[in-house]
């Protein structure tokens, strides 16, 4: 048995690290949200004006709902791509499983910015996709709506976060006892019934975890709208970035950040509760 002094000595560095680089910044952001800016100077006058501005200004509410729609679309598409892929690798890939698994996670080794600029090259007016459409005579000129649009943001984020959805789903499918599948088939269940009665319920914890990854990460993303979104693809994180940057309204930016943090924590708590329920069952 380790002594209490040893346990304290071992746990102190990570606790200090988390406190210094996570809890303290959150605390400072929370405090800033109650302050105000006047004539370019942050005044420590405690008030709720920033939160009132957040809920009264239709711009922030509209951008917040727009961000939620994009995040929901990314989550849906990532699940639509990630679940069948994970199912195929887990049950039907056979000896090619390891190779296909590596191919799925290879994009995670590539820089986010590199993948972002790759999508700019693909979707641009002189890009690969426009060139292919014109080659097939499906369009008579470049389709400008492909780039700098919500479509481009959803497409890029789906490409980036699909592996994050795939991994927990694949892990859940791999942990399903294969005798349960065989027992279902021996009892006369069709492959469709086996999937909906056995495989899907047992893989729901991984599905919920993957959906949470995709939604939360998309909700706070600001690089994709910056690279391929344009004005119509602006998300709430871009407004926060501008408030902390050119606008120099740190208190309002902090209030929006605190509100997003509360939404994220509520979503994580809800998903954790749902995951525990399905894991128990």
C-alpha positions in Angstrom: 0.0 0.0 0.0 1.2 3.5 -0.9 1.5 6.0 1.8 -0.8 9.1 1.9 2.3 11.4 1.3 3.3 9.4 -1.8 -0.2 9.6 -3.2 -0.3 13.4 -2.6 3.1 13.8 -4.1 2.1 11.9 -7.3 -1.3 13.6 -7.7 -0.1 17.1 -7.0 1.5 17.8 -10.5 -1.5 16.9 -12.6 -3.8 18.8 -10.2 -1.7 21.9 -10.5 -1.5 21.5 -14.2 -5.3 21.2 -14.6 -5.8 24.1 -12.2 -3.3 26.4 -13.9 -4.2 25.8 -17.5 -7.9 24.8 -17.3 -9.7 26.0 -14.2 -7.9 29.4 -13.8 -8.6 30.4 -17.5 -12.3 29.4 -17.0 -12.5 31.4 -13.8 -11.0 34.5 -15.5 -13.4 34.1 -18.4 -16.3 33.8 -16.0 -15.2 37.0 -14.1 -14.8 38.9 -17.4 -18.3 38.1 -18.4 -19.6 40.3 -15.6 -17.4 43.3 -16.4 -17.9 46.0 -19.0 -16.0 48.0 -21.6 -16.0 51.8 -21.8 -13.8 53.9 -24.1 -11.6 50.9 -24.8 -11.0 50.1 -21.2 -12.3 47.1 -19.3 -14.0 48.3 -16.1 -14.6 46.0 -13.2 -18.2 47.0 -12.7 -20.2 43.9 -11.9 -23.4 43.6 -14.0 -25.4 41.3 -16.2 -25.5 43.6 -19.2 -23.4 41.2 -21.3 -25.8 38.4 -20.8 -28.7 40.7 -21.5 -27.1 41.7 -24.8 -26.6 38.1 -25.7 -30.3 37.3 -25.4 -31.7 40.6 -26.6 -29.5 41.0 -29.7 -31.1 38.9 -32.5 -27.7 38.6 -34.3 -26.2 36.4 -31.5 -29.4 34.3 -31.2 -29.5 33.8 -35.0 -25.8 32.9 -35.2 -26.2 30.5 -32.3 -29.1 28.7 -33.9 -27.2 28.7 -37.2 -24.2 27.1 -35.5 -26.5 24.5 -33.8 -28.0 23.6 -37.2 -24.5 23.1 -38.7 -23.3 21.1 -35.8 -26.5 18.9 -36.0 -26.0 18.4 -39.7 -22.3 17.4 -39.2 -23.4 15.0 -36.4 -26.0 13.4 -38.6 -23.8 13.0 -41.6 -20.8 11.7 -39.5 -23.1 9.1 -38.0 -24.4 8.2 -41.4 -20.9 7.6 -42.6 -19.2 6.4 -39.4 -21.7 3.7 -38.2 -22.0 1.6 -41.4 -18.2 1.9 -41.8 -17.6 0.7 -38.2 -20.2 -2.1 -38.7 -18.5 -3.3 -41.8 -15.1 -3.3 -40.3 -16.3 -5.1 -37.1 -18.4 -7.8 -38.7 -17.5 -8.2 -42.4 -13.9 -6.9 -43.1 -12.2 -10.2 -42.2 -8.5 -10.2 -42.7 -8.6 -6.7 -44.2 -9.8 -5.2 -40.9 -6.5 -3.9 -39.6 -5.6 -2.3 -43.0 -9.0 -0.6 -43.3 -8.9 0.6 -39.7 -5.5 2.3 -40.4 -6.9 3.9 -43.5 -9.8 5.4 -41.6 -7.6 6.9 -38.9 -4.8 8.1 -41.3 -6.6 11.5 -41.8 -6.1 12.2 -38.1 -2.4 12.3 -38.7 -2.8 15.2 -41.2 -2.9 18.8 -39.9 -6.3 20.4 -39.6 -5.2 23.4 -41.7 -3.8 21.1 -44.5 -7.2 19.4 -44.8 -9.0 22.8 -44.7 -6.9 24.2 -47.5 -7.4 20.9 -49.4 -11.1 21.5 -49.3 -10.6 25.1 -50.6 -8.7 23.6 -53.5 -11.4 21.0 -54.2 -14.4 23.4 -53.9 -12.9 26.5 -55.4 -14.0 28.0 -58.7 -10.9 26.5 -60.4 -11.0 23.5 -58.1 -11.2 19.8 -58.8 -15.0 19.5 -58.3 -15.9 22.4 -60.6 -13.5 21.1 -63.2 -15.1 17.6 -63.0 -18.6 19.0 -63.3 -17.7 21.1 -66.3 -15.9 18.1 -67.9 -19.1 16.1 -67.6 -21.1 19.1 -69.0 -23.2 19.2 -65.9 -22.5 22.9 -65.5 -21.5 25.6 -68.0 -19.2 27.4 -65.6 -17.8 27.3 -62.1 -20.4 26.9 -59.3 -19.5 29.6 -56.8 -22.0 28.3 -54.2 -19.8 25.3 -53.5 -17.2 27.4 -51.6 -17.8 30.0 -48.9 -21.1 28.6 -47.9 -22.7 26.6 -45.0 -22.5 23.6 -47.4 -18.7 23.9 -47.5 -18.5 24.2 -43.7 -20.7 21.1 -43.2 -18.7 19.1 -45.8 -15.3 20.0 -44.3 -16.4 19.4 -40.7 -18.0 16.0 -41.6 -14.7 15.0 -43.2 -12.7 16.0 -40.2 -15.0 14.6 -37.4 -16.2 11.4 -39.0 -13.1 9.5 -37.6 -14.0 10.8 -34.1 -17.5 9.3 -34.6 -16.1 6.1 -36.1 -13.7 5.2 -33.2 -16.2 4.9 -30.3 -18.8 3.1 -32.4 -16.2 0.7 -33.6 -15.0 0.1 -30.0 -18.6 -0.6 -28.9 -19.2 -3.0 -31.8 -16.0 -4.9 -31.1 -17.0 -5.4 -27.5 -20.3 -7.1 -28.5 -20.1 -10.8 -27.6 -20.3 -12.7 -30.8 -22.2 -15.6 -29.1 -25.1 -13.2 -28.7 -25.2 -12.7 -32.5 -25.0 -16.5 -33.1 -27.7 -17.1 -30.5 -30.0 -14.6 -32.2 -29.5 -16.3 -35.5 -30.0 -19.8 -34.0 -33.3 -18.6 -32.6 -34.5 -17.7 -36.1 -34.0 -14.0 -36.1 -33.3 -12.5 -39.5 -30.2 -10.3 -40.0 -32.4 -7.2 -39.8 -33.9 -8.2 -36.5 -30.5 -9.2 -35.1 -29.2 -5.8 -36.0 -32.1 -3.8 -34.5 -32.6 -6.1 -31.4 -29.0 -7.0 -30.5 -26.3 -5.0 -32.3 -27.8 -1.5 -32.3 -28.9 -1.5 -28.6 -25.5 -2.7 -27.5 -23.7 -0.2 -29.6 -25.7 2.8 -28.5 -23.2 3.9 -25.9 -20.5 4.3 -28.7 -23.0 5.9 -31.0 -23.9 8.5 -28.3 -20.3 9.1 -27.5 -19.5 9.6 -31.2 -22.5 11.9 -31.7 -21.4 14.0 -28.7 -17.9 14.3 -30.1 -19.1 15.5 -33.5 -21.7 17.9 -32.1 -19.5 19.5 -29.4 -16.4 19.8 -31.6 -18.4 21.3 -34.4 -20.2 23.7 -32.1 -16.9 25.3 -31.0 -15.1 25.2 -34.4 -14.0 28.5 -35.9 -11.4 27.5 -38.4 -13.7 25.7 -40.9 -16.0 28.8 -41.2 -12.9 31.0 -41.5 -11.4 28.9 -44.3 -14.5 27.8 -46.3 -17.5 29.4 -44.8 -17.6 33.0 -45.8 -20.2 35.5 -44.4 -23.0 33.0 -44.7 -21.1 30.3 -42.9 -20.2 32.3 -39.9 -20.5 30.4 -36.6 -20.7 31.5 -33.0 -17.0 30.9 -32.4 -16.1 33.3 -35.1 -18.1 36.0 -33.3 -16.3 35.2 -30.1 -13.0 35.5 -31.9 -13.9 38.9 -33.3 -15.1 40.1 -29.9 -11.8 39.1 -28.3 -9.9 40.5 -31.3 -10.8 43.5 -33.4 -13.9 44.5 -31.5 -12.0 44.4 -28.1 -15.1 43.5 -26.2 -13.8 40.9 -24.0 -16.7 40.9 -21.5 -19.3 40.2 -24.1 -17.0 37.5 -25.7 -16.6 36.0 -22.3 -20.4 36.0 -21.7 -21.0 34.2 -25.0 -18.2 31.7 -24.2 -19.7 31.0 -20.7 -23.1 30.4 -22.3 -21.6 28.0 -24.9 -19.7 26.2 -22.1 -22.9 25.8 -20.1 -24.7 24.4 -23.1 -21.8 22.0 -23.7 -21.7 20.8 -20.1 -25.4 20.3 -20.1 -25.2 18.3 -23.4 -22.3 16.2 -22.0 -24.3 15.5 -18.8 -27.4 14.5 -20.8 -25.3 12.2 -23.1 -23.5 10.6 -20.1 -26.8 9.9 -18.4 -28.2 8.4 -21.6 -25.0 6.3 -22.1 -25.2 5.0 -18.5 -28.8 4.0 -19.0 -28.2 2.1 -22.2 -25.0 0.5 -20.8 -27.0 -0.7 -17.8 -29.7 -2.2 -20.0 
